Amino acid sequence: MKFCYCPDCKDLQPTAWYRRKACMLCGGKCRIISVPMYYYGAAMYALSAVGAFLVGAEILQYDLGLGDLRLYLMFGSIILAMIFAALETARAVEIAQKKVGKVL
């Protein structure tokens, strides 16, 4: 995960890889801070892929032989992916704050 730290306004915000390297608040040049992905992020991507596969199978009305369990797996994997995404984001924010020496 990447963060944009602006030394002018002391703001720390998550950023996307395609976004410009400018602060969204003051427009000044920001420093990019990279935080490596933890196993929460890997679990998020894996559960999202499982959920997407099950949603696709449901849309195409493909019988996986799971019965009603397919619905529990589909919604459960998507909900767990969201939980792991929140955990990964919280962990990455904490690490980024430590890197800039600032606790918000």
N, C-alpha and C positions, 0 to 999 in steps of 0.2 A: 504494500500500500504506500502511496506517496502523499506527502503533505507539503503545503506551501507555507513557509514562514517568512513573514514580512518584518524586517528589522526596523522599518520606519514606524509602523503602527503596532508592532508587537503582536500580530495576529497569526494564529496557527489554524489552517483549514485543510481538510482533505482535498486532494486535487486528482484529476484524471490525467492520463498520459498524454492526451491530445490537447489539453488546455494550455493556453499560453502561460508563460512564467511571470505573470503579473498579479499583484494583490487585487482581490475583488473589492476591498474597502477603499484603499487610497490610490490604487493604480501603480504603485511603486514596484520595483523589481523585487521578487521574492526568492528565497533560497529553497531549493527542493530537498526534502528529507525523505529518504527511502527507508521503509521498515520491511524486513523480510517476512514472508508469509509463514505462519505457524500451522500446526496441524488442524487448528480450528478452520482455517481457510481451505485446507485440502478437504476436510469433511464437508464443508459448505458446498464446494464444487461437486463432490461425489454425490451428495444427497440431492443437489439440484439436477444432476444428470439422471439419477434414478427417477425423480419426480417428473422430469420432462419426458422420459421414456414412457412412463405409465400414463401420463396425460395424452401423449401421442397415440398409445395403444387404445386408450379409451375413445379418443376422437375417431380413430379408424375402425372402431368396434372390433378390434382384434382380441380374440379370447386367449388369455394367458393361462387359463385353468386355475385361477386363484379364487374365483367366486367373489364374495364381498370383501375378501382380504385385500383385493387390489385397490379399493377405495381407501382403506385404512393406510395402506402403504403409500399411496399417492399423496394424500393430504398430510400424513405423518412425516414423510420425507421432505416435503416442501416446508412444513412448519419447523422441523428440526434444522433445515438449511438456513432459515431466517434466524433461528436462535444462534447457530454457529456464526452467522454473519455479524450479529450484534456482539458476540464475544470477541471475534477477531477484530472488529472495529475498535472496541473498548481497549483491547490489549495494544493495538497499534497506536492509538492516541496517547496512551500512557508512555509508551516507548518514545514517541516523537517529542512529547513534552520533556522527557528526561534528556533527550539529545540536544534540545535548545536551552536546557537549563531553566525551564519555566513551567510552573504548575498553574494551570488556569483555574 
